[in-house]
Amino acid sequence: MLMVSEACERNKGPILTVLRSEFAACTRVLEIGSGSGQHAVFFAAQLPHLSWQPSELPGELSPLQERLRLEGGANLRPPVALDVHDHPWSMGPVDGVFSANTLHIMAWEAVGEFFRGVGAVLEAPGVLCVYGPFRFGGQYTSASNADFDRWLKARDPVSGIRDFEALERLARAQGLEFAADHPMPANNRTLVWRQPAR
């Protein structure tokens, strides 16, 4: 039986609205941490101008491969194994990168590796879109996000909701420029950075 994420089902529509605009000029998108594959299947079908490249940790590929085998479309590429710690990442350049609900489950050191890898594979001009919960100015955007952060840290002390300002420093170090903060349902955001044309 295919793995199903209820969160993916709830958030895929609002995320698609953002991606239609942000990825309008893109052709090749890498998704980091594709999980169940629900986002990959849905976004690829709704954005047929894109070649959508799903990825997942090497030990977590099987459920993703199964969904894509059963539901994948023509513009959905076979999933690749990707650990953000890989140096370099084993894929060619892309002009779009998407990741949902990943940065708060990674260790902070891995978040730095995430931005390092994105900086290396994202062509100019290119777009990075990251969906999830974030803090701003050291403050949670809701009481439920504060509760979620406590739960994350109790489960894994190196995880947790990340501060936008700290992410922005990592992005700037890779030459990325902050472009947009899209409020999303359930107290989440889609943050957008761009790799400017050189």
Z-matrix of the N, CA and C atoms (Angstrom, degrees):
N
C 1 1.456
C 2 1.528 1 109.62
N 3 1.324 2 117.03 1 137.81
C 4 1.455 3 121.35 2 -178.20
C 5 1.526 4 110.85 3 -69.64
N 6 1.332 5 115.39 4 140.59
C 7 1.451 6 121.34 5 175.15
C 8 1.531 7 108.83 6 -69.97
N 9 1.337 8 117.10 7 136.00
C 10 1.463 9 121.27 8 -178.83
C 11 1.525 10 109.12 9 -126.38
N 12 1.318 11 115.73 10 129.01
C 13 1.457 12 122.15 11 174.13
C 14 1.521 13 108.44 12 -102.78
N 15 1.338 14 116.68 13 117.40
C 16 1.466 15 120.28 14 178.51
C 17 1.524 16 110.51 15 -64.53
N 18 1.335 17 116.89 16 -34.77
C 19 1.473 18 119.80 17 178.59
C 20 1.523 19 110.76 18 -61.05
N 21 1.336 20 116.74 19 -41.43
C 22 1.471 21 119.88 20 177.93
C 23 1.519 22 111.40 21 -60.33
N 24 1.311 23 116.20 22 -42.62
C 25 1.457 24 119.79 23 -179.82
C 26 1.519 25 111.40 24 -63.62
N 27 1.339 26 116.72 25 -37.67
C 28 1.460 27 120.19 26 -178.96
C 29 1.527 28 112.67 27 -73.29
N 30 1.321 29 117.37 28 -37.18
C 31 1.467 30 118.39 29 -170.25
C 32 1.527 31 114.63 30 -98.50
N 33 1.337 32 118.46 31 -7.80
C 34 1.463 33 119.09 32 -172.23
C 35 1.535 34 112.61 33 -65.13
N 36 1.328 35 117.83 34 -35.19
C 37 1.461 36 120.20 35 179.19
C 38 1.515 37 112.99 36 -65.41
N 39 1.351 38 117.83 37 -52.97
C 40 1.468 39 118.97 38 177.79
C 41 1.535 40 113.05 39 -60.78
N 42 1.339 41 117.58 40 -38.15
C 43 1.463 42 119.00 41 177.91
C 44 1.520 43 110.40 42 -64.44
N 45 1.329 44 117.22 43 -41.46
C 46 1.466 45 120.99 44 179.96
C 47 1.525 46 111.09 45 -56.77
N 48 1.330 47 117.35 46 -40.29
C 49 1.468 48 120.90 47 179.41
C 50 1.525 49 110.56 48 -56.92
N 51 1.337 50 116.97 49 -41.64
C 52 1.463 51 121.29 50 178.46
C 53 1.532 52 110.59 51 -69.82
N 54 1.332 53 116.67 52 -45.65
C 55 1.466 54 119.72 53 -175.79
C 56 1.524 55 112.31 54 -65.86
N 57 1.325 56 117.80 55 -33.55
C 58 1.472 57 119.91 56 177.34
C 59 1.531 58 110.31 57 -54.53
N 60 1.318 59 115.24 58 -40.55
C 61 1.463 60 119.91 59 -179.37
C 62 1.528 61 111.66 60 -80.37
N 63 1.326 62 116.86 61 -50.86
C 64 1.464 63 120.70 62 -172.44
C 65 1.529 64 112.73 63 -69.17
N 66 1.341 65 117.24 64 -32.56
C 67 1.464 66 120.80 65 -179.00
C 68 1.529 67 112.59 66 -100.80
N 69 1.329 68 117.58 67 16.26
C 70 1.472 69 120.34 68 -175.34
C 71 1.527 70 112.10 69 -59.45
N 72 1.324 71 117.49 70 -34.83
C 73 1.466 72 120.34 71 -177.58
C 74 1.525 73 112.50 72 -98.77
N 75 1.321 74 117.84 73 4.62
C 76 1.467 75 121.39 74 -178.44
C 77 1.531 76 110.89 75 -87.12
N 78 1.333 77 115.60 76 161.29
C 79 1.465 78 120.70 77 175.62
C 80 1.522 79 112.42 78 -128.36
N 81 1.351 80 117.83 79 -27.92
C 82 1.460 81 121.45 80 -175.54
C 83 1.525 82 108.75 81 -132.28
N 84 1.347 83 116.43 82 112.30
C 85 1.461 84 121.25 83 -176.64
C 86 1.525 85 110.27 84 -114.94
N 87 1.316 86 115.70 85 131.83
C 88 1.463 87 123.16 86 172.45
C 89 1.518 88 108.15 87 -99.55
N 90 1.325 89 116.84 88 125.45
C 91 1.464 90 121.48 89 172.47
C 92 1.525 91 108.09 90 -100.17
N 93 1.317 92 117.12 91 124.83
C 94 1.461 93 122.75 92 -179.79
C 95 1.521 94 108.98 93 -99.88
N 96 1.328 95 116.30 94 122.48
C 97 1.463 96 120.84 95 -179.40
C 98 1.510 97 111.95 96 77.60
N 99 1.332 98 117.27 97 60.33
C 100 1.472 99 121.63 98 -173.36
C 101 1.527 100 113.76 99 -75.22
N 102 1.334 101 117.77 100 -13.83
C 103 1.458 102 120.28 101 173.55
C 104 1.509 103 113.90 102 56.69
N 105 1.337 104 116.17 103 -122.16
C 106 1.465 105 121.86 104 -177.36
C 107 1.518 106 113.31 105 -72.20
N 108 1.333 107 117.44 106 -14.94
C 109 1.461 108 121.03 107 -178.00
C 110 1.514 109 114.94 108 86.90
N 111 1.332 110 117.75 109 -1.75
C 112 1.465 111 120.13 110 -178.08
C 113 1.529 112 111.35 111 -62.02
N 114 1.323 113 116.87 112 -45.06
C 115 1.461 114 119.62 113 177.70
C 116 1.519 115 110.43 114 -61.24
N 117 1.326 116 117.24 115 -46.78
C 118 1.464 117 120.88 116 -176.59
C 119 1.524 118 110.91 117 -57.88
N 120 1.320 119 117.23 118 -48.12
C 121 1.469 120 121.50 119 -178.99
C 122 1.523 121 110.74 120 -62.30
N 123 1.330 122 116.40 121 -45.53
C 124 1.466 123 120.98 122 -176.32
C 125 1.519 124 111.66 123 -68.36
N 126 1.327 125 117.12 124 -49.44
C 127 1.461 126 119.77 125 -176.52
C 128 1.527 127 111.78 126 -66.86
N 129 1.316 128 117.30 127 -39.59
C 130 1.462 129 119.90 128 178.73
C 131 1.527 130 110.47 129 -62.07
N 132 1.331 131 116.85 130 -40.81
C 133 1.467 132 120.30 131 -179.87
C 134 1.532 133 111.21 132 -67.13
N 135 1.326 134 116.93 133 -37.18
C 136 1.458 135 121.49 134 -176.20
C 137 1.529 136 113.24 135 -84.62
N 138 1.328 137 116.47 136 -17.30
C 139 1.468 138 121.58 137 -178.71
C 140 1.526 139 109.10 138 -124.01
N 141 1.329 140 117.31 139 68.64
C 142 1.466 141 120.75 140 -171.05
C 143 1.521 142 114.05 141 -66.62
N 144 1.332 143 118.84 142 -13.29
C 145 1.472 144 120.42 143 177.81
C 146 1.524 145 111.70 144 -75.62
N 147 1.346 146 116.83 145 -10.34
C 148 1.458 147 121.28 146 -177.09
C 149 1.523 148 111.90 147 -98.25
N 150 1.311 149 116.22 148 145.50
C 151 1.459 150 122.54 149 162.24
C 152 1.523 151 105.50 150 -94.84
N 153 1.342 152 116.76 151 112.86
C 154 1.466 153 122.03 152 -171.81
C 155 1.533 154 110.01 153 -100.90
N 156 1.332 155 115.84 154 119.66
C 157 1.468 156 122.35 155 -177.56
C 158 1.533 157 110.47 156 -106.47
N 159 1.343 158 117.88 157 101.78
C 160 1.465 159 119.57 158 175.99
C 161 1.531 160 110.76 159 -76.18
N 162 1.334 161 116.14 160 155.38
C 163 1.460 162 120.86 161 175.50
C 164 1.519 163 109.36 162 -149.42
N 165 1.332 164 114.63 163 159.08
C 166 1.468 165 120.45 164 178.48
C 167 1.521 166 108.20 165 -159.96
N 168 1.320 167 115.79 166 162.89
C 169 1.457 168 120.07 167 176.09
C 170 1.525 169 109.98 168 -56.93
N 171 1.328 170 117.70 169 146.80
C 172 1.472 171 120.22 170 -176.25
C 173 1.529 172 113.72 171 -51.90
N 174 1.320 173 118.08 172 -40.92
C 175 1.464 174 120.57 173 -177.53
C 176 1.510 175 114.64 174 -78.82
N 177 1.357 176 117.33 175 -4.30
C 178 1.465 177 121.37 176 -175.84
C 179 1.527 178 112.98 177 -115.91
N 180 1.325 179 117.09 178 15.04
C 181 1.469 180 120.60 179 -173.23
C 182 1.522 181 114.51 180 -75.78
N 183 1.320 182 118.34 181 -28.63
C 184 1.472 183 120.44 182 -169.70
C 185 1.525 184 114.37 183 -57.53
N 186 1.363 185 119.98 184 -50.31
C 187 1.471 186 118.43 185 179.10
C 188 1.523 187 112.70 186 -61.25
N 189 1.323 188 116.80 187 -37.04
C 190 1.463 189 121.36 188 178.63
C 191 1.525 190 110.41 189 -65.23
N 192 1.320 191 117.06 190 -45.63
C 193 1.460 192 120.74 191 179.28
C 194 1.524 193 111.57 192 -60.26
N 195 1.330 194 116.69 193 -39.73
C 196 1.464 195 120.46 194 -178.57
C 197 1.522 196 111.18 195 -65.45
N 198 1.335 197 117.55 196 -45.44
C 199 1.470 198 119.01 197 179.26
C 200 1.524 199 110.88 198 -62.76
N 201 1.323 200 116.91 199 -44.11
C 202 1.462 201 118.89 200 -178.46
C 203 1.524 202 111.84 201 -66.66
N 204 1.331 203 116.72 202 -32.27
C 205 1.469 204 119.98 203 176.14
C 206 1.521 205 110.65 204 -63.06
N 207 1.331 206 116.88 205 -39.27
C 208 1.458 207 121.77 206 -175.48
C 209 1.526 208 113.10 207 -86.25
N 210 1.350 209 117.14 208 -32.42
C 211 1.460 210 119.83 209 -169.46
C 212 1.528 211 114.47 210 -123.56
N 213 1.327 212 117.93 211 -4.26
C 214 1.457 213 120.56 212 -173.54
C 215 1.512 214 113.56 213 -67.52
N 216 1.340 215 115.27 214 146.54
C 217 1.458 216 121.52 215 178.12
C 218 1.518 217 111.28 216 -104.02
N 219 1.338 218 115.11 217 -177.85
C 220 1.464 219 120.99 218 -173.12
C 221 1.522 220 112.94 219 -63.95
N 222 1.333 221 118.03 220 -30.94
C 223 1.469 222 120.38 221 -176.70
C 224 1.526 223 112.50 222 -97.03
N 225 1.337 224 116.82 223 12.35
C 226 1.461 225 122.13 224 179.25
C 227 1.528 226 108.05 225 -104.17
N 228 1.326 227 115.68 226 113.00
C 229 1.454 228 120.48 227 -175.15
C 230 1.531 229 111.28 228 -78.78
N 231 1.345 230 118.32 229 156.05
C 232 1.459 231 120.41 230 175.95
C 233 1.522 232 110.25 231 -58.25
N 234 1.331 233 117.89 232 140.20
C 235 1.467 234 119.97 233 -177.05
C 236 1.523 235 112.07 234 -66.51
N 237 1.329 236 114.80 235 148.80
C 238 1.455 237 120.66 236 178.02
C 239 1.525 238 109.78 237 -117.76
N 240 1.320 239 115.41 238 151.46
C 241 1.459 240 121.10 239 174.68
C 242 1.526 241 108.25 240 -77.22
N 243 1.332 242 116.20 241 129.39
C 244 1.455 243 120.60 242 179.02
C 245 1.523 244 110.00 243 -146.40
N 246 1.307 245 114.87 244 121.51
C 247 1.462 246 122.93 245 169.86
C 248 1.519 247 105.44 246 -110.58
N 249 1.334 248 117.57 247 128.73
C 250 1.468 249 119.13 248 -175.87
C 251 1.524 250 111.87 249 -59.61
N 252 1.347 251 117.70 250 -20.32
C 253 1.460 252 121.07 251 178.59
C 254 1.533 253 112.92 252 -75.36
N 255 1.354 254 117.11 253 -13.62
C 256 1.468 255 119.79 254 178.73
C 257 1.522 256 109.55 255 -58.83
N 258 1.325 257 115.39 256 142.32
C 259 1.459 258 118.92 257 -177.06
C 260 1.524 259 109.02 258 -143.32
N 261 1.337 260 120.15 259 103.58
C 262 1.464 261 126.38 260 0.53
C 263 1.525 262 111.28 261 -85.48
N 264 1.334 263 116.23 262 172.56
C 265 1.455 264 120.33 263 173.64
C 266 1.526 265 108.71 264 -69.36
N 267 1.334 266 115.11 265 145.04
C 268 1.474 267 120.14 266 -171.47
C 269 1.524 268 112.00 267 -91.56
N 270 1.322 269 116.80 268 55.70
C 271 1.462 270 119.84 269 174.60
C 272 1.522 271 108.94 270 -151.08
N 273 1.316 272 114.06 271 158.23
C 274 1.458 273 119.22 272 -179.96
C 275 1.518 274 111.34 273 -74.62
N 276 1.319 275 117.08 274 -178.91
C 277 1.455 276 120.51 275 -178.34
C 278 1.524 277 112.67 276 -67.01
N 279 1.325 278 115.49 277 150.77
C 280 1.465 279 123.09 278 176.92
C 281 1.524 280 107.09 279 -131.65
N 282 1.337 281 116.17 280 163.15
C 283 1.468 282 118.51 281 175.82
C 284 1.520 283 112.06 282 -112.26
N 285 1.339 284 116.75 283 6.58
C 286 1.450 285 121.44 284 173.55
C 287 1.517 286 110.29 285 -149.17
N 288 1.330 287 116.52 286 143.11
C 289 1.465 288 122.58 287 174.04
C 290 1.514 289 107.82 288 -133.07
N 291 1.343 290 115.89 289 135.48
C 292 1.468 291 122.14 290 178.15
C 293 1.517 292 108.96 291 -130.22
N 294 1.319 293 115.77 292 141.21
C 295 1.467 294 120.21 293 173.41
C 296 1.522 295 108.91 294 -150.22
N 297 1.323 296 116.01 295 136.40
C 298 1.463 297 121.41 296 -178.47
C 299 1.519 298 110.56 297 -124.53
N 300 1.318 299 115.31 298 130.70
C 301 1.466 300 122.38 299 173.04
C 302 1.527 301 112.76 300 53.51
N 303 1.338 302 115.78 301 46.63
C 304 1.463 303 120.08 302 179.44
C 305 1.522 304 113.07 303 -117.34
N 306 1.324 305 118.30 304 -40.22
C 307 1.461 306 119.83 305 -170.37
C 308 1.524 307 112.75 306 -64.80
N 309 1.331 308 117.73 307 -29.13
C 310 1.466 309 119.41 308 -179.30
C 311 1.536 310 112.93 309 -81.96
N 312 1.321 311 117.63 310 -9.62
C 313 1.471 312 118.39 311 175.95
C 314 1.523 313 112.14 312 -103.47
N 315 1.335 314 117.58 313 -7.53
C 316 1.467 315 121.97 314 175.31
C 317 1.528 316 109.59 315 -86.08
N 318 1.321 317 115.63 316 154.56
C 319 1.461 318 119.73 317 166.43
C 320 1.532 319 108.58 318 -66.75
N 321 1.340 320 117.02 319 154.91
C 322 1.453 321 120.19 320 -178.27
C 323 1.526 322 111.80 321 -58.30
N 324 1.319 323 116.75 322 -38.75
C 325 1.471 324 120.61 323 178.27
C 326 1.526 325 110.37 324 -59.72
N 327 1.342 326 117.17 325 -37.11
C 328 1.465 327 120.92 326 178.49
C 329 1.527 328 111.18 327 -69.97
N 330 1.336 329 116.88 328 -32.68
C 331 1.467 330 119.68 329 176.60
C 332 1.528 331 109.57 330 -61.75
N 333 1.332 332 116.51 331 -40.92
C 334 1.464 333 119.97 332 175.09
C 335 1.515 334 111.76 333 -60.83
N 336 1.335 335 116.87 334 -40.19
C 337 1.465 336 120.85 335 177.73
C 338 1.532 337 111.34 336 -66.78
N 339 1.321 338 116.39 337 -34.96
C 340 1.462 339 121.51 338 175.86
C 341 1.532 340 109.81 339 -56.55
N 342 1.325 341 116.79 340 -52.18
C 343 1.464 342 119.76 341 -178.13
C 344 1.527 343 111.69 342 -68.09
N 345 1.333 344 117.14 343 -36.42
C 346 1.464 345 119.69 344 176.45
C 347 1.526 346 110.51 345 -58.88
N 348 1.350 347 115.78 346 -47.53
C 349 1.460 348 119.87 347 -179.27
C 350 1.509 349 112.93 348 -65.63
N 351 1.342 350 116.28 349 -41.16
C 352 1.464 351 119.49 350 177.44
C 353 1.524 352 110.09 351 -60.75
N 354 1.323 353 116.69 352 -43.97
C 355 1.459 354 120.10 353 179.49
C 356 1.513 355 112.62 354 -59.13
N 357 1.328 356 116.34 355 -30.63
C 358 1.464 357 120.39 356 -178.52
C 359 1.523 358 113.15 357 -80.26
N 360 1.343 359 118.44 358 -34.26
C 361 1.467 360 119.89 359 -174.61
C 362 1.521 361 113.74 360 -98.50
N 363 1.339 362 117.68 361 -15.50
C 364 1.466 363 120.03 362 -175.55
C 365 1.528 364 110.27 363 -85.22
N 366 1.332 365 114.38 364 114.88
C 367 1.460 366 120.70 365 178.59
C 368 1.524 367 110.45 366 -70.83
N 369 1.310 368 115.34 367 157.68
C 370 1.456 369 121.08 368 173.22
C 371 1.533 370 109.39 369 -100.94
N 372 1.348 371 119.23 370 131.63
C 373 1.450 372 124.58 371 -4.95
C 374 1.527 373 110.85 372 -79.01
N 375 1.311 374 117.04 373 143.66
C 376 1.458 375 121.59 374 -178.74
C 377 1.511 376 110.14 375 -146.75
N 378 1.335 377 115.79 376 167.09
C 379 1.461 378 121.41 377 -173.38
C 380 1.531 379 110.10 378 -132.80
N 381 1.330 380 116.17 379 133.25
C 382 1.464 381 123.34 380 172.59
C 383 1.518 382 108.43 381 -113.45
N 384 1.341 383 117.26 382 125.04
C 385 1.464 384 122.95 383 176.38
C 386 1.527 385 108.44 384 -120.16
N 387 1.338 386 116.44 385 124.63
C 388 1.457 387 121.98 386 -178.47
C 389 1.522 388 108.80 387 -124.72
N 390 1.336 389 115.68 388 121.68
C 391 1.466 390 122.16 389 -178.96
C 392 1.519 391 110.21 390 -104.14
N 393 1.329 392 116.66 391 140.79
C 394 1.457 393 120.57 392 174.51
C 395 1.512 394 111.58 393 156.76
N 396 1.341 395 116.68 394 -171.66
C 397 1.464 396 120.90 395 175.17
C 398 1.528 397 109.95 396 -88.31
N 399 1.323 398 116.08 397 143.50
C 400 1.464 399 121.21 398 179.68
C 401 1.523 400 109.55 399 -142.30
N 402 1.338 401 115.49 400 160.20
C 403 1.455 402 121.55 401 172.00
C 404 1.526 403 108.39 402 -105.28
N 405 1.341 404 115.56 403 151.69
C 406 1.459 405 121.35 404 180.00
C 407 1.522 406 108.14 405 -131.12
N 408 1.321 407 116.15 406 126.83
C 409 1.455 408 119.53 407 -177.66
C 410 1.519 409 112.25 408 58.94
N 411 1.342 410 116.33 409 32.00
C 412 1.449 411 121.01 410 -179.78
C 413 1.517 412 114.39 411 76.49
N 414 1.331 413 117.86 412 5.40
C 415 1.465 414 121.90 413 -175.98
C 416 1.527 415 110.87 414 -113.07
N 417 1.330 416 115.54 415 141.69
C 418 1.462 417 120.81 416 172.52
C 419 1.523 418 109.48 417 -73.86
N 420 1.324 419 116.10 418 152.63
C 421 1.459 420 119.82 419 178.69
C 422 1.520 421 112.23 420 -84.11
N 423 1.331 422 117.54 421 -8.65
C 424 1.468 423 121.35 422 178.46
C 425 1.518 424 109.27 423 -163.48
N 426 1.335 425 115.37 424 160.60
C 427 1.467 426 120.35 425 175.63
C 428 1.525 427 110.72 426 -64.56
N 429 1.333 428 116.60 427 -33.88
C 430 1.472 429 119.18 428 -179.39
C 431 1.530 430 110.78 429 -67.12
N 432 1.335 431 117.37 430 -33.16
C 433 1.463 432 119.25 431 176.60
C 434 1.527 433 111.26 432 -69.93
N 435 1.327 434 117.43 433 -35.63
C 436 1.465 435 120.37 434 175.51
C 437 1.525 436 110.13 435 -62.87
N 438 1.332 437 116.52 436 -42.47
C 439 1.468 438 120.70 437 177.24
C 440 1.525 439 110.99 438 -63.45
N 441 1.328 440 115.96 439 -41.97
C 442 1.463 441 120.99 440 179.70
C 443 1.524 442 110.24 441 -62.80
N 444 1.323 443 117.49 442 -40.80
C 445 1.457 444 121.30 443 179.74
C 446 1.531 445 110.87 444 -63.37
N 447 1.323 446 116.68 445 -41.68
C 448 1.474 447 119.73 446 177.17
C 449 1.525 448 110.60 447 -62.31
N 450 1.323 449 116.32 448 -40.21
C 451 1.468 450 120.70 449 179.16
C 452 1.528 451 110.35 450 -64.76
N 453 1.334 452 116.79 451 -43.88
C 454 1.468 453 120.81 452 179.09
C 455 1.525 454 111.01 453 -58.37
N 456 1.329 455 116.39 454 -46.68
C 457 1.461 456 120.69 455 -175.29
C 458 1.522 457 112.21 456 -71.99
N 459 1.338 458 116.55 457 -28.93
C 460 1.462 459 119.46 458 175.20
C 461 1.524 460 110.50 459 -69.23
N 462 1.329 461 116.11 460 -34.94
C 463 1.463 462 121.38 461 179.76
C 464 1.523 463 110.81 462 -76.25
N 465 1.344 464 116.69 463 -41.09
C 466 1.459 465 122.48 464 -177.81
C 467 1.531 466 107.90 465 -150.57
N 468 1.344 467 117.78 466 106.29
C 469 1.468 468 120.39 467 -173.97
C 470 1.525 469 115.09 468 -59.58
N 471 1.331 470 119.04 469 -21.03
C 472 1.465 471 119.53 470 -178.90
C 473 1.534 472 112.55 471 -88.04
N 474 1.319 473 117.46 472 -4.06
C 475 1.459 474 120.93 473 178.34
C 476 1.529 475 109.17 474 -93.61
N 477 1.323 476 116.55 475 178.68
C 478 1.460 477 120.18 476 176.89
C 479 1.510 478 112.29 477 145.56
N 480 1.325 479 115.89 478 158.00
C 481 1.455 480 121.59 479 178.31
C 482 1.529 481 109.32 480 -65.49
N 483 1.312 482 116.67 481 131.94
C 484 1.463 483 122.10 482 -172.52
C 485 1.529 484 111.92 483 -92.38
N 486 1.333 485 114.61 484 150.20
C 487 1.460 486 121.41 485 176.13
C 488 1.523 487 109.77 486 -80.39
N 489 1.321 488 115.81 487 129.69
C 490 1.455 489 120.65 488 178.49
C 491 1.525 490 111.09 489 -53.75
N 492 1.323 491 117.41 490 -42.82
C 493 1.455 492 120.35 491 -175.13
C 494 1.532 493 111.57 492 -62.94
N 495 1.319 494 116.96 493 -36.13
C 496 1.466 495 120.65 494 178.19
C 497 1.532 496 110.36 495 -70.21
N 498 1.326 497 116.76 496 -38.82
C 499 1.468 498 120.14 497 176.63
C 500 1.527 499 110.38 498 -64.92
N 501 1.311 500 115.94 499 -38.95
C 502 1.466 501 120.24 500 -179.57
C 503 1.527 502 110.75 501 -63.25
N 504 1.325 503 117.87 502 -36.67
C 505 1.466 504 119.84 503 177.08
C 506 1.524 505 111.06 504 -65.03
N 507 1.339 506 116.61 505 -41.65
C 508 1.462 507 120.22 506 177.82
C 509 1.532 508 111.00 507 -63.84
N 510 1.319 509 115.85 508 -41.75
C 511 1.471 510 120.13 509 -179.47
C 512 1.523 511 110.96 510 -65.36
N 513 1.323 512 117.16 511 -44.94
C 514 1.464 513 120.69 512 -179.61
C 515 1.523 514 111.31 513 -61.59
N 516 1.325 515 115.91 514 -35.56
C 517 1.470 516 119.47 515 179.26
C 518 1.522 517 111.56 516 -62.95
N 519 1.344 518 117.36 517 -21.43
C 520 1.465 519 122.11 518 178.27
C 521 1.530 520 112.21 519 -99.22
N 522 1.313 521 116.76 520 9.56
C 523 1.459 522 120.28 521 178.96
C 524 1.512 523 114.23 522 82.35
N 525 1.349 524 117.47 523 10.76
C 526 1.457 525 120.66 524 -179.36
C 527 1.526 526 110.23 525 -87.57
N 528 1.313 527 116.59 526 142.87
C 529 1.455 528 122.58 527 179.80
C 530 1.525 529 109.77 528 -111.51
N 531 1.333 530 116.68 529 130.14
C 532 1.457 531 120.00 530 -179.97
C 533 1.520 532 109.68 531 -66.88
N 534 1.350 533 115.87 532 135.07
C 535 1.461 534 120.16 533 -173.70
C 536 1.521 535 114.30 534 -122.61
N 537 1.347 536 118.93 535 -33.13
C 538 1.465 537 118.69 536 -174.65
C 539 1.526 538 110.90 537 -162.92
N 540 1.323 539 114.68 538 151.14
C 541 1.465 540 124.22 539 173.88
C 542 1.519 541 105.91 540 -128.05
N 543 1.325 542 116.27 541 104.34
C 544 1.461 543 121.07 542 -178.45
C 545 1.531 544 110.21 543 -97.17
N 546 1.339 545 119.55 544 112.91
C 547 1.468 546 120.28 545 174.17
C 548 1.526 547 109.92 546 -63.63
N 549 1.335 548 115.73 547 139.50
C 550 1.455 549 122.09 548 -177.27
C 551 1.522 550 109.58 549 -127.31
N 552 1.335 551 117.77 550 166.00
C 553 1.471 552 119.40 551 176.26
C 554 1.530 553 111.79 552 -61.00
N 555 1.318 554 115.64 553 162.87
C 556 1.467 555 123.85 554 175.52
C 557 1.532 556 112.31 555 60.17
N 558 1.345 557 115.41 556 33.30
C 559 1.475 558 121.13 557 175.04
C 560 1.522 559 113.61 558 61.99
N 561 1.319 560 116.89 559 29.32
C 562 1.461 561 122.01 560 175.01
C 563 1.526 562 109.72 561 -104.80
N 564 1.342 563 116.13 562 172.83
C 565 1.459 564 122.67 563 177.72
C 566 1.524 565 108.61 564 -139.31
N 567 1.312 566 115.12 565 159.69
C 568 1.462 567 120.72 566 163.53
C 569 1.519 568 107.00 567 -116.27
N 570 1.326 569 115.08 568 113.10
C 571 1.460 570 121.79 569 179.22
C 572 1.519 571 109.26 570 -93.99
N 573 1.328 572 116.37 571 140.67
C 574 1.462 573 121.33 572 -174.99
C 575 1.528 574 109.82 573 -126.75
N 576 1.312 575 115.07 574 128.64
C 577 1.472 576 122.23 575 171.21
C 578 1.527 577 108.27 576 -120.83
N 579 1.322 578 115.91 577 153.09
C 580 1.457 579 120.82 578 178.59
C 581 1.529 580 110.91 579 -124.35
N 582 1.318 581 114.67 580 142.94
C 583 1.461 582 121.98 581 170.93
C 584 1.519 583 105.37 582 -92.52
N 585 1.329 584 118.13 583 103.55
C 586 1.480 585 119.02 584 -172.46
C 587 1.525 586 111.65 585 -68.07
N 588 1.333 587 113.97 586 153.25
C 589 1.463 588 119.86 587 176.52
C 590 1.517 589 109.16 588 -63.21
N 591 1.314 590 115.26 589 139.53
C 592 1.468 591 119.98 590 -178.41
C 593 1.514 592 110.55 591 -99.27
